[in-house]
Amino acid sequence: MNNFNIDKVDLNLLKSLQALLSERHVGRAAKRMHISQSAMSHTLARLRDTFDDPLFVRTSTGLEPTARAIGLTTNLSNILEDIGLLMAQEKFDLTKVKTRFRLHTHSFVISIYLAAFFHKMHQLAPNLIFETHSLSEYSYQQLDKGNVDLIVAAGFQAPSRFVQRRIIEEDRVCLVDKSHPAKKNWGSETFLKYPHIKNTLPGNKDDPIAKALQQQKLPPREIGFYSDDMLSQGVILKDSDLIATIPRSLAEFSNQQYGHLILPCPIETERVIIKAIWHQRSKNDKLHQWLRNQLADIHA
């Protein structure tokens, strides 16, 4: 078997060879390829060198293909057709999508935003199965390895090797039980008087409230409870004097569920930005692109 090195072949030559086989005339083949006649003559010389065969013999009526050229005709047509199919844009039919899409995210993001998103996606692509996991300090590593398709997170800054897109932005408010004594005299002093629920973040990162207090030269707050799940804080607050500082949408959810009071945050804090984060390899994936665009509309 002849182990020919394809790296030596300029695949652009194959289209010219097809034109020459079809037209059997250098001038007409050049016109078909939108190049000059001299350029086509140069291309023919390269083809002869590549295939180590004259390929065409000049006659009074044009070019007569050699036996080698005739033998190439069928394979050449199939190869160019396969290349065309390879390079063609894939048709995207949601009804035929049958795969599993894996996300790392927060439980509160699922409850407040993604639950409705998942329901909508099930209606549009019934065979698309979602799989969710809690964010951890290993989420980026899993994204690198291809074990997760997308991260939807608040409070994360993606490394430069990933792509990120802002999905939702909202402010922080304070949430307390409806009988909490702080409601009578609410302000920064009262905010610091009572114990707080502290959000524990992956990788032992400090939370935004601690940073804000430090930047504004205020004393640290007393911590009465540590939690890595903001969704559960509504239950934790019930019948206590704890204070939770959480995204407004989650506070409104807890207000509806438990009747808790929503109070303005008395210190200046950075806004909550929820981002979608993905790997560069997924940039042009049709399903991934579609889901990212759908996700960007969940706040609408």
C-alpha positions in Angstrom: 0.0 0.0 0.0 1.3 3.4 -0.9 1.6 5.6 2.2 1.2 9.0 0.5 1.7 12.0 2.7 -1.4 14.2 2.3 0.5 17.1 4.0 2.3 17.5 0.7 -1.0 18.2 -1.1 -2.6 21.6 -1.5 -6.3 20.6 -1.3 -7.2 23.7 -3.3 -5.6 22.0 -6.3 -8.3 19.4 -6.3 -11.0 21.9 -7.4 -8.8 23.0 -10.3 -8.2 19.4 -11.3 -12.0 18.8 -11.3 -12.5 21.9 -13.5 -9.8 20.7 -15.9 -11.4 17.2 -16.1 -14.7 18.8 -16.8 -13.7 21.4 -19.3 -10.6 19.7 -20.9 -9.4 23.2 -21.8 -7.0 25.4 -19.7 -8.8 28.6 -20.7 -12.3 27.4 -19.9 -11.1 25.8 -16.6 -9.5 29.1 -15.7 -12.7 31.0 -16.3 -14.6 28.5 -14.2 -12.2 28.9 -11.4 -12.2 32.7 -11.8 -8.4 32.8 -12.3 -6.2 33.8 -15.2 -5.2 31.3 -17.9 -1.5 31.6 -16.9 -2.5 30.8 -13.3 -4.3 27.7 -14.4 -1.3 26.6 -16.5 0.8 27.0 -13.3 -1.7 25.0 -11.4 -1.6 22.2 -14.0 2.1 22.1 -13.6 1.7 21.7 -9.9 -0.9 18.9 -10.4 1.5 17.0 -12.6 4.2 17.2 -10.1 1.9 16.2 -7.2 0.5 13.1 -9.0 3.8 12.4 -10.9 1.8 12.0 -14.1 1.2 14.3 -17.1 -2.6 14.0 -16.4 -3.5 15.7 -19.7 -2.1 15.6 -23.2 -2.6 18.5 -25.6 -4.6 17.9 -28.8 -6.0 20.1 -31.5 -9.4 20.2 -29.6 -8.0 20.8 -26.1 -6.8 18.5 -23.4 -7.0 14.7 -23.4 -6.9 13.1 -19.9 -4.4 10.3 -19.3 -5.5 7.0 -17.9 -4.3 8.2 -14.5 -6.5 11.3 -14.7 -9.5 9.3 -15.8 -9.0 6.9 -12.9 -9.0 9.9 -10.5 -12.3 11.3 -11.7 -14.8 9.3 -9.6 -12.7 9.4 -6.4 -12.1 13.1 -6.9 -15.8 13.9 -7.2 -16.6 11.9 -4.0 -13.8 13.5 -2.1 -14.9 17.1 -3.0 -18.5 16.2 -2.1 -17.4 14.9 1.3 -15.3 18.0 1.9 -18.4 20.1 1.0 -20.5 18.2 3.5 -17.9 18.5 6.1 -17.7 22.3 5.8 -21.4 22.9 5.4 -23.4 24.5 8.2 -25.1 21.8 10.3 -28.8 22.0 10.3 -30.1 22.5 13.8 -33.3 20.7 14.5 -34.4 20.9 18.2 -36.8 18.0 17.9 -33.9 15.8 17.0 -31.6 16.9 19.8 -31.0 14.0 22.2 -28.2 14.7 24.7 -27.4 15.7 28.3 -26.3 19.2 29.2 -24.4 19.6 32.4 -24.4 22.8 34.5 -22.7 23.9 37.7 -24.7 26.5 39.5 -26.2 27.8 42.7 -29.4 26.4 44.2 -30.9 29.9 44.4 -30.2 30.5 40.7 -32.1 27.3 39.9 -35.1 28.2 42.0 -35.3 31.9 41.0 -34.3 31.7 37.3 -33.4 28.4 35.9 -36.5 26.4 36.9 -38.6 28.3 34.3 -35.8 28.1 31.8 -35.6 24.3 32.1 -39.4 24.1 31.7 -39.2 26.2 28.5 -36.3 24.2 27.1 -38.2 20.9 27.8 -41.1 22.3 25.7 -38.8 23.2 22.8 -36.3 20.3 23.0 -38.1 17.4 24.9 -35.1 15.1 24.5 -32.6 17.5 25.9 -31.8 16.4 29.5 -30.3 18.8 32.0 -28.0 17.8 34.8 -27.1 20.2 37.6 -24.4 20.2 40.3 -23.5 22.7 43.0 -20.7 25.0 42.4 -17.4 24.1 44.1 -13.8 25.1 44.0 -13.3 22.4 41.3 -15.9 23.7 38.9 -13.4 25.4 36.6 -11.3 22.3 36.6 -14.3 20.2 35.6 -15.1 22.7 32.8 -11.5 22.3 31.6 -11.8 18.6 31.5 -15.1 18.7 29.6 -17.1 17.2 32.5 -19.4 20.2 32.7 -20.8 22.2 29.8 -21.7 25.5 31.5 -21.3 27.4 34.8 -24.0 29.8 35.8 -22.8 31.6 38.8 -22.8 34.8 40.9 -19.7 36.2 42.4 -17.3 34.4 40.0 -14.7 36.0 37.7 -13.9 33.6 34.9 -10.2 32.9 34.1 -9.1 34.3 30.8 -9.1 30.9 29.2 -12.9 30.8 29.5 -15.7 32.9 27.9 -18.2 34.7 30.1 -21.5 36.5 29.5 -23.5 38.6 32.0 -27.0 37.2 32.4 -28.6 39.1 35.2 -27.6 42.0 37.5 -29.4 42.9 40.7 -28.9 44.6 44.1 -28.5 43.1 47.6 -31.0 43.7 50.3 -31.4 42.5 53.9 -33.9 39.9 55.0 -35.1 39.4 58.5 -37.9 37.5 60.3 -41.1 39.5 60.4 -40.8 39.8 64.2 -37.2 40.8 64.2 -36.5 43.8 66.6 -34.2 45.5 64.1 -37.2 46.6 62.0 -38.0 49.3 64.5 -34.7 51.2 64.2 -33.1 50.1 61.0 -29.7 51.5 60.0 -26.0 50.6 59.8 -25.7 50.5 63.6 -28.6 48.1 63.9 -27.2 46.1 60.9 -24.1 45.5 63.0 -25.9 44.9 66.3 -27.4 41.5 65.3 -25.8 38.3 64.1 -25.6 37.5 60.4 -25.7 34.5 58.2 -22.4 34.4 56.3 -22.3 33.0 52.8 -19.4 30.5 52.6 -18.0 30.6 49.1 -16.0 27.9 47.2 -12.2 28.2 47.7 -12.6 30.0 51.1 -13.2 33.4 49.3 -14.4 36.2 51.6 -18.0 37.3 50.9 -18.8 40.8 49.5 -20.3 42.0 52.8 -17.1 41.5 54.7 -15.2 43.3 51.9 -17.7 46.2 51.9 -17.4 46.7 55.7 -13.6 46.7 55.5 -13.6 49.2 52.6 -16.0 51.5 54.4 -13.9 51.2 57.6 -16.8 49.7 59.6 -16.4 47.0 62.2 -16.9 43.4 61.2 -20.4 41.9 61.7 -21.1 39.2 64.2 -21.6 35.8 62.5 -24.4 33.7 63.9 -24.6 31.1 61.1 -22.5 29.9 58.2 -24.2 28.6 55.0 -23.1 27.7 51.5 -26.7 27.7 50.3 -28.5 31.1 50.0 -31.7 29.4 49.2 -31.9 27.8 52.6 -31.4 31.1 54.4 -35.1 31.9 54.4 -35.8 28.8 56.5 -32.8 29.5 58.8 -34.0 33.0 59.5 -37.5 31.9 60.7 -38.1 32.9 64.3 -34.5 34.1 64.8 -32.7 37.4 65.2 -30.4 36.6 62.3 -29.9 38.9 59.3 -29.3 37.7 55.7 -27.9 39.9 53.0 -28.9 38.4 49.7 -29.9 39.2 46.1 -33.2 41.0 45.9 -34.9 38.3 43.8 -34.2 35.7 46.5 -35.4 38.0 49.3 -38.7 38.5 47.4 -39.0 34.7 47.0 -38.4 34.3 50.8 -40.9 37.0 51.5 -43.6 35.1 49.5 -42.7 31.8 51.1 -42.2 32.8 54.8 -43.5 36.3 55.2 -40.0 37.7 56.0 -39.3 41.4 55.9 -37.1 42.9 53.2 -35.0 45.9 54.3 -32.6 48.0 52.3 -29.0 47.2 52.8 -27.6 50.1 55.0 -24.1 49.8 53.6 -23.0 50.1 50.0 -22.3 46.8 48.4 -21.4 45.6 44.9 -24.3 44.4 42.8 -24.9 40.7 42.2 -23.9 39.7 38.7 -24.9 36.3 37.5 -22.8 35.1 34.6 -22.7 32.2 32.2 -19.2 30.8 31.8 -18.1 28.3 29.2 -15.0 26.8 27.6 -13.6 28.2 24.3 -14.2 24.8 22.6 -18.0 25.3 23.0 -17.9 28.7 21.3 -19.3 27.5 17.9 -21.3 24.5 19.1 -24.8 25.0 17.7 -26.7 23.6 20.7 -24.5 25.4 23.2 -24.9 28.7 21.3 -28.7 28.3 21.2 -28.9 27.5 25.0 -26.6 30.5 25.8 -28.9 32.8 23.8 -32.0 31.4 25.5 -30.4 31.7 28.9 -29.6 35.4 28.2 -33.4 36.0 27.9 -34.5 34.4 31.2 -34.8 37.7 32.9 -37.1 39.1 30.2 
